Amino acid sequence: MKFYLAPMEGITGQVYRNVYHSFYNNIDKYFTPFIAPNKKRIMRTREQKDVAPENNRGMYVVPQILTNQPEQFCDTCGALYELGYREVNLNAGCPSSTVVTKKKGAGLLAEPEILDRFLEEVFTVLRQRGIEESIVISVKTRLGIFSQAEFSDILAVYNRYPLGEVIVHPRVQQDFYKNTPDWEAFREALEQSVHPLCYNGDIFTKEQYEAFVAEFPKVERMMLGRGVIANPGLIGEIKGEEKISFGQLKHYHDLLYKGYTMDLKNERDVLFKMKELWFYIGNRFEEGDRDLKKIRKAKSALEYEGAVESLFAKEKK
């Protein structure tokens, strides 16, 4: 199985990727949080920093693009190509209402004919610019807006274009991250797709991974997001390694904290990043409610560090 790290806005940026890669080095592809080009600029300063080659050494990184404008998509592809990237990913799965109402992310799926025109123009422009054969376009998608029945028409669109792979999160936009991923819809997609498919959705434990593999033994690609954020040792466990200890998790946390402190400078921004992380890893601490509450409410580095030390100290007892 090839493992990919999902693009999670605000979390899986270059600091997180570098720490994870130095600690585990078991991800085959790292997908960046989306780049959102507009008429005025291709990338914001933060996005430029996130994809800068010097910030992604030793990793196979795939920048993700969020737009419904073919020209903007192609301009971004060109800029990324100049930086040395040879694969980019189209975001057709973000379920955020503010994104979807602009016909971006999962909003691209509302009308398959619009998606079709978008991809037709993208490949036409890339061909005209002479880089169609040099850069791989992949797609991360949901099943539709309201019903998995929509996906047959959407997949037919994908089948018409030379995509490198299709990453399927088998939920519809209206699900957000609720309900259960639709494995039957994914099974149908496997039968109908002319492209390699990658699975994404609700793999949080080794047991869930094994259940998926039992159902889909021929699938060779899996994207993990929240499962890895909550348990950075998850892929190791899947591969037969011991579960990550609280001591290892503390070391991992400290490297992230140091990385964000060096990258962001502003104490409040660092705390915001770390609190996002604790939203996921906090569930590992069964008796830590009081300290977790202090972490969430910390207004200074001193308060935060004290709460973290207290929480991990209790796990040593």
C-alpha positions as CSV (number, residue, x, y, z in Angstrom):
1,M,0.0,0.0,0.0
2,K,1.2,3.5,-0.8
3,F,0.3,6.0,1.8
4,Y,-0.5,9.7,1.2
5,L,-0.9,12.5,3.7
6,A,-4.1,14.4,3.1
7,P,-4.1,18.2,2.6
8,M,-5.6,19.6,5.8
9,E,-5.9,23.4,5.8
10,G,-4.0,25.0,8.7
11,I,-2.4,21.7,9.7
12,T,-0.4,19.8,7.1
13,G,1.8,22.7,6.0
14,Q,5.6,22.6,5.6
15,V,6.4,22.6,9.3
16,Y,4.2,19.6,10.0
17,R,5.4,17.8,6.9
18,N,9.1,18.2,7.8
19,V,8.6,17.1,11.4
20,Y,6.6,14.1,10.4
21,H,9.0,13.2,7.6
22,S,12.0,13.4,10.0
23,F,10.3,11.4,12.6
24,Y,8.6,8.6,10.5
25,N,9.5,8.8,6.8
26,N,6.7,6.5,5.7
27,I,4.6,8.7,3.5
28,D,4.8,8.2,-0.2
29,K,3.1,11.5,-1.2
30,Y,2.5,14.7,0.9
31,F,-0.4,16.8,-0.4
32,T,-0.2,20.5,0.5
33,P,-3.1,22.5,1.9
34,F,-4.8,24.1,-1.1
35,I,-3.4,27.1,-3.0
36,A,-6.2,29.5,-3.9
37,P,-5.2,31.7,-6.9
38,N,-7.2,34.7,-7.9
39,K,-7.1,37.5,-10.5
40,K,-4.5,39.5,-8.6
41,R,-2.0,36.8,-7.7
42,I,-1.2,33.1,-8.1
43,M,0.0,32.5,-4.6
44,R,0.0,34.3,-1.3
45,T,3.2,34.7,0.6
46,R,2.2,31.8,3.0
47,E,1.5,29.6,0.0
48,Q,4.8,30.4,-1.7
49,K,6.6,29.5,1.5
50,D,4.7,26.3,1.8
51,V,5.7,25.0,-1.6
52,A,9.2,26.5,-1.7
53,P,11.6,23.6,-2.7
54,E,14.0,24.4,0.2
55,N,11.1,23.8,2.6
56,N,10.3,20.4,1.2
57,R,13.6,18.6,0.8
58,G,13.5,14.8,0.6
59,M,9.8,14.6,0.3
60,Y,7.5,13.9,-2.7
61,V,5.1,16.9,-2.4
62,V,2.0,17.4,-4.5
63,P,0.6,21.0,-4.3
64,Q,-3.2,21.2,-4.3
65,I,-5.1,23.9,-6.2
66,L,-8.5,25.3,-5.3
67,T,-10.2,27.2,-8.2
68,N,-13.0,27.0,-10.7
69,Q,-11.1,29.1,-13.3
70,P,-9.1,27.0,-15.8
71,E,-6.7,29.9,-16.6
72,Q,-5.9,30.4,-12.9
73,F,-5.3,26.7,-12.5
74,C,-3.0,26.6,-15.5
75,D,-1.1,29.7,-14.4
76,T,-0.5,28.0,-11.0
77,C,0.6,24.8,-12.7
78,G,3.1,26.8,-14.7
79,A,4.5,28.5,-11.6
80,L,4.8,25.2,-9.7
81,Y,6.4,23.6,-12.8
82,E,9.0,26.4,-12.7
83,L,9.7,25.4,-9.0
84,G,10.3,21.8,-10.1
85,Y,6.9,20.2,-9.4
86,R,5.7,17.6,-11.8
87,E,2.4,16.8,-10.2
88,V,-0.5,19.0,-9.0
89,N,-3.9,18.1,-7.5
90,L,-7.3,19.7,-8.2
91,N,-9.4,20.2,-5.1
92,A,-12.9,19.0,-6.0
93,G,-13.7,17.8,-2.5
94,C,-13.6,20.7,0.0
95,P,-17.1,20.7,1.6
96,S,-16.9,24.1,3.2
97,S,-20.1,26.1,2.5
98,T,-18.1,29.3,1.8
99,V,-16.1,27.4,-0.9
100,V,-19.0,25.4,-2.4
101,T,-21.2,28.5,-2.9
102,K,-18.4,29.9,-5.1
103,K,-18.5,26.7,-7.2
104,K,-15.1,25.7,-5.9
105,G,-14.0,22.5,-4.1
106,A,-16.9,20.1,-4.0
107,G,-18.9,22.9,-5.6
108,L,-17.4,21.9,-8.9
109,L,-19.4,18.7,-8.7
110,A,-22.8,20.3,-8.7
111,E,-23.0,20.4,-12.5
112,P,-20.8,17.7,-14.2
113,E,-21.0,19.7,-17.5
114,I,-19.2,22.6,-15.8
115,L,-16.6,20.3,-14.4
116,D,-16.2,18.8,-17.9
117,R,-15.6,22.3,-19.5
118,F,-13.1,23.1,-16.7
119,L,-11.0,20.0,-17.3
120,E,-11.3,20.3,-21.1
121,E,-9.9,23.9,-21.0
122,V,-7.2,23.0,-18.5
123,F,-5.8,20.3,-20.7
124,T,-6.1,22.4,-23.8
125,V,-4.2,25.3,-22.2
126,L,-1.5,23.0,-20.8
127,R,-1.1,21.5,-24.2
128,Q,-0.8,24.9,-25.8
129,R,1.8,25.9,-23.2
130,G,3.8,22.7,-23.9
131,I,3.7,21.2,-20.4
132,E,0.7,18.8,-20.6
133,E,3.1,15.8,-21.0
134,S,5.4,17.1,-18.3
135,I,3.0,17.6,-15.4
136,V,0.6,15.1,-13.9
137,I,-2.9,16.3,-12.9
138,S,-4.7,14.4,-10.2
139,V,-8.1,15.1,-8.6
140,K,-9.3,14.7,-5.0
141,T,-13.1,14.4,-5.1
142,R,-16.2,13.7,-3.2
143,L,-19.2,11.7,-4.6
144,G,-21.4,14.7,-5.3
145,I,-23.4,17.3,-3.4
146,F,-26.5,15.4,-2.2
147,S,-26.3,11.7,-3.2
148,Q,-23.8,9.1,-4.2
149,A,-25.9,8.5,-7.3
150,E,-24.4,11.7,-8.7
151,F,-20.9,10.2,-8.9
152,S,-21.5,8.1,-12.0
153,D,-21.8,11.2,-14.1
154,I,-18.9,12.9,-12.3
155,L,-16.7,9.8,-12.8
156,A,-17.6,9.7,-16.5
157,V,-16.2,13.2,-16.7
158,Y,-12.9,12.2,-15.0
159,N,-12.7,9.2,-17.4
160,R,-12.5,11.5,-20.4
161,Y,-9.2,13.2,-19.3
162,P,-5.7,11.9,-18.8
163,L,-5.6,12.2,-15.1
164,G,-2.8,10.6,-13.1
165,E,-5.1,9.3,-10.4
166,V,-8.4,10.1,-8.7
167,I,-8.5,10.3,-4.9
168,V,-12.0,9.5,-3.7
169,H,-13.4,10.5,-0.4
170,P,-16.7,8.6,-0.6
171,R,-19.0,11.1,1.1
172,V,-21.1,13.8,-0.5
173,Q,-20.6,17.5,0.3
174,Q,-23.7,17.6,2.5
175,D,-22.1,14.9,4.8
176,F,-19.1,17.2,5.6
177,Y,-17.3,14.6,7.9
178,K,-20.4,13.1,9.4
179,N,-22.0,9.7,8.6
180,T,-20.0,6.8,7.2
181,P,-17.9,6.7,4.0
182,D,-19.8,4.9,1.3
183,W,-17.8,1.8,0.5
184,E,-20.3,0.5,-2.0
185,A,-20.0,3.8,-4.0
186,F,-16.2,3.4,-3.9
187,R,-16.6,-0.2,-5.1
188,E,-18.7,0.9,-8.1
189,A,-16.1,3.6,-8.8
190,L,-13.3,0.9,-8.9
191,E,-15.3,-0.9,-11.5
192,Q,-16.0,2.2,-13.7
193,S,-12.8,4.3,-13.4
194,V,-10.2,4.1,-16.1
195,H,-7.8,5.8,-13.7
196,P,-6.0,4.4,-10.6
197,L,-8.1,5.2,-7.5
198,C,-6.9,6.2,-4.1
199,Y,-9.1,5.8,-1.1
200,N,-9.6,8.5,1.5
201,G,-11.9,8.5,4.5
202,D,-12.1,7.5,8.2
203,I,-9.2,5.2,8.7
204,F,-8.2,5.9,12.3
205,T,-7.0,2.5,13.5
206,K,-5.1,-0.6,12.2
207,E,-8.3,-2.6,12.5
208,Q,-10.2,-0.2,10.2
209,Y,-7.3,-0.4,7.7
210,E,-7.4,-4.2,7.8
211,A,-11.2,-4.2,7.3
212,F,-10.7,-1.9,4.2
213,V,-8.0,-4.1,2.8
214,A,-10.2,-7.2,3.3
215,E,-13.0,-5.5,1.3
216,F,-10.7,-4.0,-1.4
217,P,-7.5,-6.1,-1.7
218,K,-6.6,-4.7,-5.0
219,V,-6.5,-1.0,-3.9
220,E,-2.9,0.1,-3.7
221,R,-3.2,3.7,-2.6
222,M,-4.6,5.2,0.6
223,M,-4.8,8.8,1.8
224,L,-4.8,9.4,5.5
225,G,-5.6,12.7,7.2
226,R,-7.2,13.0,10.6
227,G,-6.1,9.4,11.6
228,V,-2.5,10.3,11.2
229,I,-2.9,13.7,12.9
230,A,-4.5,12.1,15.9
231,N,-2.0,9.2,15.9
232,P,1.3,9.9,14.1
233,G,2.3,6.3,14.7
234,L,-0.7,4.9,12.8
235,I,1.1,3.9,9.6
236,G,3.8,2.3,11.7
237,E,1.1,0.3,13.5
238,I,-0.4,-0.7,10.2
239,K,3.0,-2.0,9.2
240,G,3.4,-4.1,12.3
241,E,5.4,-1.7,14.5
242,E,4.7,-1.0,18.2
243,K,2.2,1.7,19.1
244,I,3.7,5.1,19.7
245,S,4.5,5.7,23.4
246,F,3.6,8.8,25.2
247,G,7.3,9.6,25.5
248,Q,7.6,9.4,21.7
249,L,4.4,11.5,21.3
250,K,5.9,14.1,23.7
251,H,9.1,14.3,21.6
252,Y,7.0,14.6,18.4
253,H,5.0,17.4,20.0
254,D,8.1,19.2,21.1
255,L,9.6,19.1,17.6
256,L,6.3,20.6,16.2
257,Y,6.2,23.2,18.9
258,K,9.8,24.2,18.2
259,G,9.1,24.2,14.4
260,Y,6.1,26.5,14.7
261,T,7.9,28.8,17.1
262,M,10.7,29.3,14.7
263,D,8.4,29.6,11.7
264,L,5.7,31.9,13.0
265,K,7.5,34.0,15.6
266,N,4.2,35.4,17.0
267,E,3.3,33.5,20.2
268,R,-0.4,33.7,19.6
269,D,-0.1,32.2,16.2
270,V,2.0,29.4,17.5
271,L,-0.5,28.6,20.2
272,F,-3.3,28.6,17.7
273,K,-1.5,26.0,15.6
274,M,-0.8,23.8,18.6
275,K,-4.3,24.0,19.8
276,E,-5.5,22.8,16.3
277,L,-3.2,19.8,16.8
278,W,-4.6,19.1,20.3
279,F,-8.1,18.9,18.9
280,Y,-7.0,15.6,17.3
281,I,-4.4,14.1,19.6
282,G,-6.2,15.1,22.8
283,N,-8.4,12.0,22.5
284,R,-5.4,9.8,23.4
285,F,-5.4,11.1,27.0
286,E,-8.3,9.4,28.9
287,E,-7.6,11.1,32.2
288,G,-6.4,14.5,30.9
289,D,-9.6,16.5,30.8
290,R,-8.3,19.2,33.2
291,D,-5.0,19.7,31.5
292,L,-6.5,19.6,28.0
293,K,-8.9,22.3,29.1
294,K,-5.9,24.4,30.3
295,I,-4.2,23.8,26.9
296,R,-7.2,25.0,25.0
297,K,-7.5,28.1,27.2
298,A,-3.8,28.9,27.4
299,K,-3.1,32.6,26.5
300,S,0.7,32.5,26.8
301,A,3.5,30.1,26.0
302,L,4.2,29.7,29.7
303,E,0.6,28.6,30.4
304,Y,0.6,26.3,27.4
305,E,4.0,24.6,28.2
306,G,2.9,24.1,31.9
307,A,-0.3,22.4,30.9
308,V,1.4,20.1,28.4
309,E,4.1,19.1,30.9
310,S,1.5,18.3,33.4
311,L,-0.5,16.2,31.0
312,F,2.4,14.1,29.9
313,A,3.7,13.8,33.4
314,K,0.5,12.1,34.5
315,E,0.9,9.5,31.7
316,K,4.3,8.4,33.2
317,K,2.7,7.5,36.5
